[in-house]
Amino acid sequence: MSHTIHTGDSAETLKQYPDCHFDSIVTDPPYGIEFLGKDWDRNTGAIAIWQECLRVLKPGGFLLAFSAARTYHHLATNIESVGFEIRDQLMWIYASGFPKAQDIGKAIERREGKRNNNALGIKRSINESGPKTSCPKCNKTLNGSNQSKCQDDICPLRDEMKPANNEWSGWKTALKPAHEPIVMARKPFKGSTIDCVLAHGVGALNIDATRVPWDKAVPKGINGKDPRNRLRELPGDQIAERPGETAEWQGHRQGRFPSNVLGEIPDYQKYFYCPKASRRERMEFNNHPTVKPVALMRYLIQLVTPPNSTILDPFCGSGSTGMAACELGHTFVGCELDPHYVTIATKRIAGWLQQHTPQNTVQHTQFEELFETP
């Protein structure tokens, strides 16, 4: 287990690595939405970087890359255009996204002069915690979801909290973000998947290591005489072979077969749950605005990567992929353009390894350790 983080352009950095060197690539590239006005988020990753990723990945190796809902098609198209095979789209769903919509009713009142908080000194800004409005009188702030309210009766911020008094009250320009799609792609190979696995050690998904534990006892029962049963894979990996056959079955001891949806879904959280990164994970020196939870990266790595592998993250950011990879006992290589984030990633990985002993398998598919308040 070791980790290396290179500073510089990934397209140039990866040229030092030979063909077919990495077992998997798990990364969180720019989304192309200029998040918080960041220059690095102007595109979804240069074509040259994805070309190098294809070259250094083993045949059959998987690439997992996060994206934004409205730019996923750009990322998937770019990845496919360099030669990757798109295998699936995973969906990470969460409840803690913040809305970034303009209030049309209030905007109209400001234009008409009926609401002029700017003249009263109210300041508006946005950071990784969401939109923030500050009052010059009491220094209190009001974020985009009204979680914090000013208590001063004469504070102009109180006027900002009032709904608009016109026909466009309640109309806004966007929905609250609650999911991020993940491209699942694979490097093409010759022959069958079995041939690829035997030759290169990659190409298949580790289903048993990523099963979702049953919330209660392992289910079991008897399938009725239903012709559809012969087309259905039973939880115990038994299949009714002929129409009308009655088959006894029992759920897989290790849990439910994993799906391509990961997230905070009411009434279905027993299947999968992964909130945003906690305060403990971010640590006091991490100010990266798009940090991913380590448990999520750990799960994704286990899904597509055999034990004792070498993992690449060409958009390393603050190092969440590296933290998860090293905890699982893999060799990790990251590339990051910003020296500041290289320092952050190095500190986060070192700090994480002080608290977690590297091992090949870490079963935390329910993400219990992430339920603390962010």
C-alpha positions as CSV (number, residue, x, y, z in Angstrom):
1,M,0.0,0.0,0.0
2,S,1.4,3.4,-1.1
3,H,0.2,6.7,-2.5
4,T,1.7,9.2,-4.9
5,I,0.1,12.5,-5.9
6,H,1.5,14.4,-8.9
7,T,1.1,18.1,-9.3
8,G,0.3,19.2,-12.9
9,D,-1.7,18.4,-16.0
10,S,-2.9,14.8,-15.9
11,A,-2.5,14.5,-19.7
12,E,1.2,15.2,-19.3
13,T,1.8,13.5,-16.0
14,L,0.3,10.1,-17.2
15,K,2.7,9.9,-20.0
16,Q,5.3,8.6,-17.6
17,Y,3.2,5.5,-17.0
18,P,3.3,2.5,-19.4
19,D,0.4,1.1,-21.2
20,C,-2.1,-1.0,-19.3
21,H,-0.6,0.0,-15.9
22,F,-3.7,0.7,-13.7
23,D,-6.4,-1.7,-12.6
24,S,-9.1,0.9,-12.3
25,I,-9.8,4.6,-12.4
26,V,-12.2,6.2,-9.9
27,T,-12.4,10.0,-10.2
28,D,-14.5,13.1,-9.6
29,P,-13.6,15.4,-12.7
30,P,-14.8,19.0,-13.2
31,Y,-18.5,19.2,-14.0
32,G,-18.4,22.0,-16.6
33,I,-20.8,24.2,-14.6
34,E,-18.3,26.7,-13.2
35,F,-19.3,25.7,-9.7
36,L,-18.8,28.7,-7.3
37,G,-17.1,30.5,-10.2
38,K,-14.1,28.1,-10.1
39,D,-12.0,28.2,-13.3
40,W,-11.2,24.5,-13.0
41,D,-14.8,23.7,-13.4
42,R,-15.2,25.1,-17.0
43,N,-15.3,21.7,-18.7
44,T,-15.7,18.0,-18.0
45,G,-12.1,17.1,-18.5
46,A,-9.9,17.5,-21.6
47,I,-10.1,14.8,-24.3
48,A,-6.4,14.4,-24.0
49,I,-6.8,13.3,-20.3
50,W,-9.4,10.7,-21.2
51,Q,-7.2,9.4,-24.0
52,E,-4.3,8.9,-21.5
53,C,-6.7,7.2,-19.1
54,L,-7.7,4.7,-21.8
55,R,-4.0,4.0,-22.6
56,V,-2.8,3.4,-19.0
57,L,-5.8,1.3,-18.0
58,K,-5.7,-2.5,-18.3
59,P,-8.0,-4.1,-20.9
60,G,-11.3,-4.7,-19.1
61,G,-10.5,-2.1,-16.4
62,F,-13.3,0.1,-15.2
63,L,-13.5,3.9,-15.2
64,L,-16.0,5.5,-12.8
65,A,-16.4,9.3,-13.2
66,F,-18.8,11.6,-11.4
67,S,-20.7,14.3,-13.2
68,A,-23.5,16.9,-12.9
69,A,-27.1,16.2,-14.1
70,R,-27.0,18.7,-16.9
71,T,-23.5,18.0,-18.2
72,Y,-23.4,14.2,-17.9
73,H,-24.0,13.8,-21.6
74,H,-20.8,15.8,-22.4
75,L,-18.7,13.6,-20.0
76,A,-20.1,10.3,-21.3
77,T,-19.7,11.4,-24.9
78,N,-16.1,12.4,-24.4
79,I,-15.2,9.2,-22.6
80,E,-16.9,7.1,-25.2
81,S,-15.3,9.1,-28.1
82,V,-11.7,8.1,-27.0
83,G,-12.6,4.4,-27.1
84,F,-14.2,3.5,-23.7
85,E,-17.3,1.3,-23.7
86,I,-20.2,2.8,-21.6
87,R,-21.5,0.0,-19.4
88,D,-23.9,1.8,-17.1
89,Q,-24.9,5.0,-15.3
90,L,-24.8,4.9,-11.5
91,M,-26.9,7.5,-9.6
92,W,-25.7,8.9,-6.3
93,I,-28.8,10.4,-4.6
94,Y,-28.6,12.7,-1.5
95,A,-30.9,15.0,0.4
96,S,-28.3,17.7,1.4
97,G,-27.9,19.6,-1.8
98,F,-28.6,23.3,-1.7
99,P,-30.9,25.2,-4.1
100,K,-29.2,27.9,-6.3
101,A,-32.4,29.4,-7.8
102,Q,-33.4,33.0,-8.4
103,D,-36.7,34.1,-6.8
104,I,-38.6,35.6,-9.7
105,G,-41.2,37.3,-7.5
106,K,-38.6,39.1,-5.3
107,A,-36.5,40.0,-8.4
108,I,-39.5,41.7,-9.9
109,E,-40.1,43.7,-6.8
110,R,-36.5,44.8,-6.7
111,R,-36.8,46.0,-10.3
112,E,-40.0,47.9,-9.4
113,G,-38.2,49.5,-6.4
114,K,-40.5,47.8,-3.8
115,R,-37.7,45.8,-2.3
116,N,-34.3,47.4,-2.1
117,N,-32.2,45.5,0.4
118,N,-29.0,46.4,-1.4
119,A,-29.5,50.0,-0.4
120,L,-29.7,48.8,3.2
121,G,-26.3,47.2,3.0
122,I,-27.3,43.5,2.7
123,K,-24.5,41.4,1.1
124,R,-25.0,38.3,-0.9
125,S,-22.5,35.6,-1.6
126,I,-22.2,31.9,-2.3
127,N,-19.8,29.2,-1.0
128,E,-19.7,25.5,-0.6
129,S,-22.4,25.7,2.1
130,G,-24.8,27.4,-0.2
131,P,-26.1,30.9,-0.9
132,K,-25.5,33.3,2.0
133,T,-27.1,36.7,2.8
134,S,-25.4,38.8,5.5
135,C,-27.0,41.6,7.5
136,P,-24.8,44.7,8.2
137,K,-26.6,45.5,11.4
138,C,-26.4,42.3,13.4
139,N,-23.8,40.3,11.4
140,K,-26.3,37.4,11.2
141,T,-26.6,35.3,8.0
142,L,-29.4,33.7,6.2
143,N,-28.6,30.8,3.9
144,G,-30.5,29.5,0.9
145,S,-32.8,27.3,3.0
146,N,-33.6,29.8,5.7
147,Q,-31.9,27.7,8.4
148,S,-30.5,30.7,10.2
149,K,-32.7,33.8,10.8
150,C,-31.7,37.2,12.1
151,Q,-33.2,38.1,15.5
152,D,-32.9,41.9,15.3
153,D,-36.4,43.5,14.8
154,I,-34.9,46.3,12.8
155,C,-32.7,44.1,10.7
156,P,-33.3,44.6,6.9
157,L,-32.7,40.8,6.6
158,R,-36.3,40.3,7.8
159,D,-37.6,41.9,4.7
160,E,-35.5,39.6,2.6
161,M,-37.3,36.6,4.3
162,K,-40.8,37.9,3.3
163,P,-42.4,36.3,0.2
164,A,-43.1,38.5,-2.8
165,N,-46.5,40.1,-3.0
166,N,-47.2,39.5,-6.7
167,E,-48.4,36.8,-9.1
168,W,-44.9,35.4,-9.4
169,S,-44.4,34.7,-5.7
170,G,-42.9,31.3,-5.3
171,W,-41.6,31.0,-8.8
172,K,-37.9,30.2,-9.1
173,T,-35.4,29.3,-11.9
174,A,-34.1,25.9,-10.9
175,L,-34.7,22.7,-8.9
176,K,-32.7,21.7,-5.8
177,P,-29.9,19.3,-6.9
178,A,-30.3,15.9,-5.3
179,H,-28.3,13.5,-7.4
180,E,-25.0,13.1,-9.3
181,P,-24.7,10.6,-12.2
182,I,-21.6,8.5,-12.4
183,V,-20.3,7.2,-15.7
184,M,-19.4,3.5,-15.6
185,A,-17.1,2.7,-18.5
186,R,-14.8,-0.1,-19.3
187,K,-11.7,-0.4,-21.6
188,P,-12.5,-2.8,-24.5
189,F,-10.7,-6.2,-24.7
190,K,-10.4,-9.1,-27.0
191,G,-12.3,-12.3,-26.4
192,S,-14.7,-13.1,-23.6
193,T,-15.0,-11.5,-20.1
194,I,-13.6,-14.8,-18.7
195,D,-10.6,-14.5,-21.0
196,C,-10.0,-10.9,-19.9
197,V,-10.3,-11.8,-16.2
198,L,-7.8,-14.6,-16.5
199,A,-5.4,-12.5,-18.6
200,H,-5.5,-9.1,-16.9
201,G,-7.2,-9.7,-13.5
202,V,-10.0,-7.1,-14.3
203,G,-13.2,-6.9,-16.3
204,A,-15.9,-8.0,-13.8
205,L,-17.8,-6.5,-10.9
206,N,-17.2,-7.7,-7.3
207,I,-20.9,-8.2,-6.5
208,D,-20.4,-10.1,-3.2
209,A,-18.1,-7.5,-1.7
210,T,-20.7,-4.7,-2.4
211,R,-24.0,-6.5,-1.5
212,V,-26.3,-4.5,0.7
213,P,-27.0,-6.2,4.0
214,W,-30.5,-7.3,4.9
215,D,-32.2,-5.0,7.4
216,K,-33.6,-8.0,9.2
217,A,-33.2,-11.8,9.0
218,V,-32.2,-13.3,5.6
219,P,-35.5,-13.8,3.8
220,K,-36.6,-17.2,2.5
221,G,-39.8,-18.8,1.1
222,I,-41.3,-20.8,-1.7
223,N,-41.9,-19.5,-5.3
224,G,-45.4,-20.2,-6.5
225,K,-46.2,-21.9,-9.8
226,D,-45.6,-18.8,-11.8
227,P,-44.2,-19.2,-15.4
228,R,-42.3,-16.0,-14.9
229,N,-40.2,-17.6,-12.2
230,R,-38.1,-19.3,-14.9
231,L,-36.8,-15.9,-16.1
232,R,-36.2,-14.5,-12.6
233,E,-32.9,-14.8,-10.7
234,L,-33.8,-15.6,-7.1
235,P,-32.0,-14.0,-4.1
236,G,-30.4,-17.4,-3.3
237,D,-29.1,-17.7,-6.9
238,Q,-31.6,-20.5,-7.6
239,I,-33.7,-20.3,-10.8
240,A,-37.0,-22.0,-11.5
241,E,-36.0,-23.9,-14.6
242,R,-39.4,-24.7,-16.2
243,P,-42.9,-23.1,-16.2
244,G,-44.9,-24.2,-13.2
245,E,-41.9,-25.4,-11.2
246,T,-42.0,-24.8,-7.5
247,A,-38.6,-23.7,-6.1
248,E,-37.6,-23.1,-2.5
249,W,-35.2,-20.2,-2.1
250,Q,-33.3,-18.3,0.5
251,G,-31.8,-14.8,0.3
252,H,-28.1,-14.5,-0.2
253,R,-26.4,-14.6,3.2
254,Q,-24.2,-11.5,2.4
255,G,-27.1,-9.3,1.4
256,R,-29.1,-7.9,-1.5
257,F,-27.7,-7.7,-5.0
258,P,-26.3,-4.2,-5.5
259,S,-28.0,-1.8,-8.0
260,N,-27.0,1.2,-10.0
261,V,-28.7,3.6,-7.5
262,L,-26.9,4.8,-4.4
263,G,-28.5,7.3,-2.1
264,E,-30.9,8.8,0.4
265,I,-34.2,7.4,-0.8
266,P,-37.2,7.5,1.7
267,D,-38.5,4.0,2.6
268,Y,-35.5,2.4,0.7
269,Q,-32.6,3.5,2.9
270,K,-32.2,-0.1,4.0
271,Y,-31.0,-0.8,0.5
272,F,-28.4,1.9,0.3
273,Y,-27.5,5.2,2.0
274,C,-24.6,7.6,1.6
275,P,-25.0,11.3,2.6
276,K,-22.5,14.0,1.8
277,A,-19.1,14.1,3.4
278,S,-19.2,14.7,7.2
279,R,-17.3,17.5,9.0
280,R,-14.9,14.8,10.4
281,E,-14.0,13.8,6.9
282,R,-13.5,17.3,5.6
283,M,-11.1,18.1,8.5
284,E,-10.2,21.7,9.4
285,F,-7.8,22.2,6.5
286,N,-10.0,21.0,3.7
287,N,-11.8,23.8,1.9
288,H,-12.5,21.9,-1.4
289,P,-16.1,22.7,-2.4
290,T,-16.9,19.3,-4.0
291,V,-15.4,16.8,-1.5
292,K,-16.9,13.3,-1.8
293,P,-17.6,11.0,1.2
294,V,-14.9,8.4,1.7
295,A,-17.5,5.6,2.3
296,L,-18.9,6.2,-1.2
297,M,-15.5,6.1,-2.8
298,R,-14.7,3.0,-0.9
299,Y,-17.8,1.3,-2.1
300,L,-17.2,2.2,-5.7
301,I,-13.6,1.0,-5.5
302,Q,-14.6,-2.3,-4.1
303,L,-17.2,-2.7,-6.8
304,V,-14.7,-2.5,-9.8
305,T,-11.3,-3.2,-8.3
306,P,-9.7,-6.5,-7.3
307,P,-7.6,-6.6,-4.1
308,N,-4.0,-5.3,-4.1
309,S,-4.5,-3.2,-7.2
310,T,-3.2,0.1,-8.5
311,I,-5.9,2.8,-8.7
312,L,-5.7,6.1,-10.6
313,D,-7.5,9.4,-9.9
314,P,-6.6,11.9,-12.6
315,F,-8.6,14.6,-10.9
316,C,-7.5,14.0,-7.3
317,G,-8.9,17.2,-5.7
318,S,-8.8,16.8,-1.9
319,G,-8.0,13.1,-2.0
320,S,-11.2,11.2,-1.0
321,T,-10.5,8.5,-3.6
322,G,-6.9,8.1,-2.2
323,M,-8.2,7.9,1.3
324,A,-10.5,5.0,0.4
325,A,-8.0,3.3,-1.9
326,C,-5.3,3.3,0.8
327,E,-7.7,2.1,3.5
328,L,-8.5,-0.9,1.2
329,G,-4.8,-1.7,0.9
330,H,-4.4,-0.5,-2.8
331,T,-1.6,1.5,-4.4
332,F,-3.0,4.9,-5.2
333,V,-1.8,7.4,-7.9
334,G,-3.4,10.8,-8.0
335,C,-3.0,13.8,-10.3
336,E,-4.0,17.4,-9.4
337,L,-3.4,20.7,-11.1
338,D,-3.7,22.9,-8.1
339,P,-0.7,22.6,-5.6
340,H,-3.0,23.8,-2.8
341,Y,-5.2,20.8,-3.2
342,V,-2.2,18.5,-3.5
343,T,-1.2,19.6,0.0
344,I,-4.8,19.1,1.3
345,A,-5.0,15.6,-0.3
346,T,-1.7,14.5,1.1
347,K,-2.7,15.6,4.6
348,R,-6.1,14.0,4.4
349,I,-4.7,10.6,3.3
350,A,-2.0,10.7,6.0
351,G,-4.6,11.6,8.6
352,W,-7.0,9.0,7.5
353,L,-4.4,6.2,7.6
354,Q,-3.6,7.1,11.2
355,Q,-7.2,6.2,12.1
356,H,-7.8,3.3,9.7
357,T,-5.6,0.2,9.3
358,P,-5.3,-0.7,5.6
359,Q,-7.0,-4.0,4.7
360,N,-8.3,-5.6,1.6
361,T,-12.0,-5.7,2.4
362,V,-13.9,-3.1,4.5
363,Q,-17.6,-3.9,4.8
364,H,-19.4,-0.6,5.5
365,T,-22.0,-0.7,2.9
366,Q,-24.6,0.9,5.1
367,F,-22.2,3.8,5.8
368,E,-23.0,3.9,9.5
369,E,-20.0,6.2,10.3
370,L,-21.4,8.9,8.1
371,F,-24.6,9.6,9.9
372,E,-23.0,12.3,12.0
373,T,-24.2,15.8,11.3
374,P,-22.2,17.5,8.5
